[in-house]
Amino acid sequence: MEPIRIFYFSDVLCVWAYIAQIRLDELKTTFQDKVAIAPHFVPVFGNAHEKLEKRWRDQGGFKGYSDHVHEVAKKFDHITVHPDIWVNVIPSSSTSCHLFLHAIQLLEMKGIVQPSEKVFEKAIWAFREAFFTKLANVSDRKAQFAIAEELGLPIAAIQAQIDSGEAYAQLSKDFDLLKEHTVTVSPTLIFNEGRQRLNGNVGYRVIEANIRELLHDPPEEQSWC
């Protein structure tokens, strides 16, 4: 039986995606080869400074947003958030992160690193964790290279994927999928060939129930109810 294919859209700088990582990990553990999760990116913080300045201007600005992130985070004991998140270090754009991560993904696709090492998934988490726990300015190329070095990844090979334009092509595919599926929220899960989606802070049991329904009732056998 073919695995349930899931598009997973998120922004590296999104606290809800940071929170949701544990749910993805649990899905992979529970369903193993019955699901195939394909990470993609949505640039919710593509222009982070302007976005937060406009939306939080009357609510305390960056400090107000920082307080909001802390209010959200304290409800979940599996994550850690730096006291000065979104105050002392404010990344310019998550798009820079997403481009760099796609360059890492290309290393897997080309066999430069072993796909079994799952460096793309590890790098996504490393970027989130570096920002939320260490205040790393992950939109800066120097910080990106530092994270890659910590993961033992070949820096020159990553840069080559960016210089060649191939990483930009992968990022462009994300933009096409965003338009095709009208994705604007991080995180968003899309499955059942686009007929089902779960947006935002969706609990694990809800995600699991949707997958079990598809496993027990394949799309071609679904009835009107």
C-alpha positions in Angstrom: 0.0 0.0 0.0 1.3 3.5 -0.9 2.0 5.7 2.1 -0.2 8.6 2.9 1.6 11.6 1.3 1.5 14.8 3.4 2.7 18.2 2.4 3.9 20.0 5.6 4.2 23.8 5.2 5.9 25.8 7.9 8.0 28.9 8.6 11.3 28.4 10.5 10.6 31.4 12.7 7.0 30.4 13.5 6.5 29.5 17.2 3.5 27.2 16.3 5.7 25.2 13.9 8.4 25.0 16.7 5.7 23.6 19.0 4.3 21.3 16.4 7.6 19.5 15.7 6.9 16.9 18.4 3.7 16.0 16.7 5.5 15.3 13.4 8.0 13.2 15.2 5.2 11.2 16.9 3.5 10.7 13.5 6.7 9.2 12.0 7.1 6.9 15.0 3.5 5.8 15.0 2.9 5.3 11.3 6.5 4.8 10.1 6.4 3.8 6.3 2.6 4.4 6.2 3.1 8.1 5.9 5.5 10.2 3.8 5.9 13.8 5.0 7.3 16.3 2.6 8.5 19.5 4.3 7.8 22.8 2.4 8.1 26.4 3.5 5.6 29.2 3.8 7.2 32.7 4.2 5.0 34.0 7.1 8.0 35.9 8.3 9.4 36.6 4.8 9.6 40.3 5.8 9.8 39.9 9.5 10.6 43.5 10.6 7.8 45.1 8.6 5.3 42.4 9.4 5.7 42.7 13.2 6.1 46.5 13.2 2.7 46.9 11.4 0.8 44.2 13.2 2.1 44.9 16.7 2.5 48.7 16.5 -0.4 49.3 18.9 0.3 46.2 21.1 3.8 47.0 22.3 5.8 46.4 19.0 8.5 43.8 19.1 8.3 43.6 22.9 4.6 43.0 22.7 5.1 40.2 20.2 7.8 38.7 22.4 5.4 38.6 25.3 2.8 36.9 23.1 5.3 34.2 22.1 6.1 33.6 25.7 2.4 33.4 26.6 2.0 30.8 23.9 5.2 28.8 24.8 4.5 28.5 28.5 1.5 26.3 27.7 3.8 23.7 26.3 6.4 22.1 28.5 8.3 20.4 25.7 9.8 23.6 24.3 12.2 26.3 25.5 12.1 29.9 24.5 14.8 32.5 25.2 13.7 35.3 27.5 14.7 37.9 24.8 13.1 36.2 21.8 12.1 38.8 19.1 13.6 41.6 21.2 17.5 41.6 21.1 17.8 39.6 17.9 15.2 40.1 15.1 16.0 38.1 11.9 15.2 40.0 8.7 13.6 37.2 6.8 12.8 33.5 7.1 13.1 33.2 3.3 16.9 33.3 3.7 16.7 30.3 6.0 14.3 28.4 3.7 16.7 28.9 0.8 19.7 27.6 2.8 17.7 24.6 4.0 16.7 23.8 0.4 20.4 23.8 -0.4 20.9 21.2 2.3 17.9 19.2 0.9 19.7 19.1 -2.4 22.7 17.5 -0.8 20.4 14.6 0.1 18.7 14.5 -3.3 22.1 14.3 -5.1 23.6 11.8 -2.7 26.3 14.1 -1.5 25.1 13.1 2.0 23.3 9.9 2.8 19.5 10.3 2.7 19.4 7.9 5.7 21.1 10.6 7.8 18.0 12.8 7.3 20.1 16.0 7.4 17.3 18.1 5.9 15.0 17.3 8.8 17.8 17.7 11.3 18.7 21.1 9.8 15.2 22.4 10.0 15.0 21.6 13.6 18.5 22.9 14.3 17.5 26.3 12.8 14.3 26.5 14.9 16.1 25.5 18.0 19.0 27.9 17.4 16.6 30.8 17.0 14.2 30.1 19.8 16.6 28.9 22.4 19.9 30.7 21.6 18.7 33.8 19.7 20.8 33.0 16.7 20.1 35.3 13.8 19.3 32.5 11.5 18.5 34.8 8.6 22.2 35.7 8.4 24.4 33.6 6.3 27.2 33.4 8.9 24.8 31.9 11.4 23.5 29.5 8.8 27.0 28.3 8.0 27.7 27.9 11.7 24.7 25.7 12.2 25.7 23.6 9.1 29.2 23.2 10.5 27.7 22.0 13.8 25.8 19.3 11.8 29.0 18.3 10.1 27.7 19.3 6.6 30.0 20.3 3.7 29.8 24.1 3.5 31.2 24.4 0.0 28.7 22.0 -1.3 25.8 23.9 0.3 27.1 27.2 -1.2 27.3 25.5 -4.6 23.6 24.6 -4.5 22.8 28.3 -3.9 25.3 29.7 -6.4 24.0 27.4 -9.2 20.4 28.6 -8.7 19.2 25.1 -7.8 18.2 26.0 -4.2 16.2 28.9 -5.6 14.4 26.5 -7.9 13.4 24.4 -5.0 12.2 27.4 -3.1 10.2 28.4 -6.2 8.5 25.1 -6.1 7.3 25.9 -2.6 5.8 29.2 -3.9 4.0 27.3 -6.6 2.6 24.8 -4.1 1.5 27.7 -1.8 -0.5 29.2 -4.7 -1.9 25.8 -5.8 -3.2 25.0 -2.3 -3.8 28.6 -1.1 -1.5 28.1 1.9 -1.0 31.2 4.2 -0.7 29.6 7.6 2.2 28.0 9.5 2.0 25.1 10.1 -0.3 23.6 7.5 -0.7 19.9 6.7 -2.3 19.0 3.3 -3.1 15.4 2.4 -5.6 13.3 0.5 -4.4 14.9 -2.7 -5.3 18.4 -1.5 -8.8 17.5 -0.3 -8.0 17.7 3.4 -6.0 20.3 5.3 -5.2 21.1 8.9 -4.1 24.6 9.7 -2.3 26.1 12.7 -2.1 24.7 16.2 -3.9 21.4 15.6 -3.5 18.7 18.3 -1.8 15.4 17.6 -5.0 13.3 18.1 -6.8 15.3 15.4 -3.9 14.8 12.9 -3.7 11.1 13.8 -7.5 10.6 13.4 -7.4 12.1 9.9 -4.5 9.8 8.9 -6.2 6.7 10.4 -9.4 7.5 8.5 -7.4 7.6 5.2 -5.7 4.4 6.0 -8.9 2.6 6.8 -10.9 4.2 4.0 -8.8 5.0 1.0 -9.9 8.0 -1.1 -11.2 5.9 -3.9 -13.5 4.1 -1.5 -14.8 7.1 0.4 -18.6 7.5 0.5 -20.6 10.7 0.8 -20.6 10.4 4.6 
